[in-house]
Amino acid sequence: MFSYKIVLIGNFGTGKTSLIRRFVENSFSEEYLSTIGVSISKKTIKNATVMIWDIEGHTEFKPIFKQYLLGAKGFIVVADLLRPESIEQIPQHIEFCHNVVQDAPVCIALNKSDMPHELTEDSLQKIKQSSPAIVEVLKTSAKSGDAVEELFLKLNETICEQIS
Amino acid sequence: MRTNLLDLLCKKSAISYIIFDSAFHVIEAKNVDLEKESDIRDFLWEIIGLEEPILTLKKHNTPIEIPMILRENCYYDLEIDSFKDKHTKNYYIAYMQKKSKYTKEYANVLREINKKTLIYDLSDEKKDSQYFKEINKHLITFHLDLDGFIIGVNDASIHFFNLEKGAFLNQHFSEFFQVQKSQNTETSNIFLAKNANKEDVFFHTETIPVANTEGKIKENIIIAQDITHLKKIKKELEYAQEHDALTGLANRRTFLKKIDTLTERENSFSVSFIDIDHFTIINEEYGAHAGDMLLKHLTDLLLEFKDPDDLLLRLNGDSFAIVFDPSKKREYIERVNKNLETLASKNPLHYNSEDVIQFTYTTLLMHFPQDAENAQDFLKKAQKAMERKKIDKKIL
């Protein structure tokens, strides 16, 4: 059994905490309580213990604290399908992660897929091609649970391959 | 005494600490219930993943600080540093300082702000505001004095021309915009400007006079909107209206306009009409695609055959026309028309490896003013004469 750290990063209100809650506790709450600072959850996947860092989302007035990313083996960048600016900022978030941990694998969660949205397959492909570090782009829903497990398992698989 | 003081300080400042070695085994702990020799990571998850930065702490000499960690509904700051004991062995210390109740209150205020911002982000109000922001990004605005000299510009202007603000000031507006067309009103114009890439961009501008408190006009604000795309669409539509989509040749509409112009300006000119024989049969036998290929093939032949100053047009389905330049002499035109008659027989269409489509056409040469007086007259008479010729050739 080994342990490693991953960090969920993205604009505020994109659903980072909800994705973690769905994955770790299989629960969901409609109430929005933004994360201030960082809270860390633990989940065992196969023979690995994953420390999932849920950090405060990026806002116009408050940048993300770099130290939170230190020592991460991979990242999940979360964007909100209903807020285009959160999708537009995905490349900046990836760049920020790679400034701290070079070349770490990244999964992209385009969250709130249970709501009507306008993201085309073409745009999704463009996001996928925007960085060689991206291992998966998934439309997720913390509410319905769609693609949530797949998201974490894919990142775990990539990290385990890199570690072994 | 020293221990008591340390206890007091830790309690007062809500500090806990754990001292551990390079194997991450606990050596000593304060205000944390931890056994000696246990792995610190079993209690302090926060340092999982940070092993490497911790072990290289002495090199960098900067402690690792992780603020605002939420654990069991309390916030605390974590700081990890290294030190050496009297035997110069490396040890590490993790301090955890519990944040005051005010931090929690501060976090709640931030949560409220984020909640309101999120509601606004998803609202129609935000969408409208973004919509107007998007428009403003493309609206170039100039402030001019009454003589047309620039006294102010907005960011869109700076971006469009890729110039510093100072490069605009005190320059005349006409240095940047050339008038293209005055509209019905004095305040609305079409201007042409070159962008930073030296490309032509058309602008529709509106001039807004600004008056002072006494009602006297003190400056003009010019708002310019890029309409290049509209110009392009208009141009494309005009082209589509006057050209045949299949062959790219000018169409019947252009023919009528051209003949009207020539009948007004010229004393004489000639037109040769060309009608493919049995075009319907070719279409039925080989299919519509072969028919289209034949029209394109004949277009290529005629374009190569005609003089550059003569105009080739496709009038409808299988009918073409060449409007000869009025400067051409009749003898020359008649000779050209004679050569035209044999062009098809020498150049069949090689449709595919198996099918070579032989085709013929009927030609008809008409002269202005003897044979027709105007454009419609040309078309009407040409149709009748062509029918007669085809009957004679036993095509109809």
Interface residues (C-beta under 8 A of the other chain):
Chain A: S3 Y4 K5 F12 G13 Y32 L33 S34 T35 I36 G37 V38 S39 I40 K42 T49 M51 E56 G57 T59 F65 Q67 Y68 L70 G71 A72 K73 L82 R83
Chain B: R41 W45 E46 I48 G49 L50 E51 E52 P53 I64 E65 I66 P67 M68 I69 L70 R71 Y75 A107 L110 R111 N114 K115 T117 L118 D121 L122
